[in-house]
Amino acid sequence: MTERIYLDHHSTTPCDARVAATMQRMLVEQFGNASSGHVYGQEAAEAVKTAAEQLAGGLGATAPEFVFTSGATESNCLALFGVCLHPRQRRRKIVTAATEHPAVLDPLARLAREGFTVVRVPPYPQGHPQAGQVDQARLLAEIDDQTALVSIMWANNEIGTIQPLEAIAQRCEHSGALLHCDATQAVGRVPVRLDQVKVDLLSGSAHKFYGPMGVGFLYVRHTGKRIRLRPLVEGGGQQQGLRSGTLNVPGIVAMGHALQICLASLETDAKRIAALRDRLCSALRDAIPDVRLNGSALDAGRLPGNLNVRFPLVEGEALMAATPSVACSSGSACSSVKPEPSHVLLALGCSEAEARSSLRFGVGRTTTEAQIDAAAERLAASWQRLRSMMS
Ligand SMILES: Cc1ncc(COP(=O)(O)O)c(C=O)c1O
């Protein structure tokens, strides 16, 4: 049987075996409810505290600033609905980027239906040196004293663009708007330091950094301006009432461990992964004429494992279907069941046909050179086959 090759690490990552062992120990041995007063509960609560400290140490924050959730979708909803629908919120404007993930754009569309003004700022277009980054001058001009919230992702899930946030954070600070950042694709892959960039709220998800699915966090800054959030989930009052429900202790502990492992070798992993990604890009370009890169240049502010390319004359979906042993993606995983072309590529200025002929690859920690070479070979063979069927 042909070896399967996983090149879809933006969609999810395999849980690290050491993290899975930690999780199993928590499930089987330290299974207490963190809210219970007895020794089992105390042990669980202590383990959660340690995990919060691991996140805090890794991200330049403090342990009490983390609210644990079921993943980044929930974290984003807690940030966006939580800020905008708080009874004391008077401001009615939200500023975001056209290239955000649906886990931000969909809640914002709901807020727009409920009367908020939502401004979606476009990115610099394809061909611009900062292609994919939000048009900073336009964004800064939109942030005013009516702006409740600005939501800008740290790194894009389709084209890997890393967004500089310093000037946006300063503008938010100045105008009294809160800055939320969906850092789901950045945490554990590139440095994310909350003591260096003044983001007020930041979402992350364990399964994107070799932890388990179904657990994530929302960082809520405790210093400076007061952040008022209306909770989404009410019940037992856990987590200072911000997210009721029994804590997912095994998941939270696993998430802390997963981040620690990522951060221990962040730089070396990033270098190795970027080299593999570059190798994939070169191999595809050598084998198929006119393969074009979507987004910025590979060495210009892009996630190390991200590659997004357009193939000439063949639809991405068809190429994927013809190469089932190579796992990649034709859009963001969460919306790839929808037939529409990628909103990110359209926002970059790609035509519908160009967007449909694109594929996203995500190289990860376990990817090997042999896998990269085999994947490029198989994709090129499929492309040739599809082309010969068309002519
Ligand atoms: C940028 C971004 N935000 C949010 C999400 C949703 O994360 P989760 O699966 O943890 O809900 C994803 C998942 O693909 C993502 O890439």
The ligand as an ORCA input file, in Angstrom:
! r2SCAN-3c Opt
* xyz 0 1
  C      -7.064     30.643     12.590
  C      -8.001     29.653     13.199
  N      -8.900     30.055     14.102
  C      -9.751     29.210     14.690
  C      -9.765     27.871     14.359
  C     -10.732     26.950     15.040
  O     -10.047     26.232     16.041
  P     -10.679     25.029     16.851
  O     -10.571     23.834     15.982
  O      -9.816     24.886     18.070
  O     -12.061     25.399     17.203
  C      -8.863     27.402     13.409
  C      -8.897     25.994     12.968
  O      -8.584     25.658     11.842
  C      -7.941     28.309     12.818
  O      -7.047     27.920     11.928
*
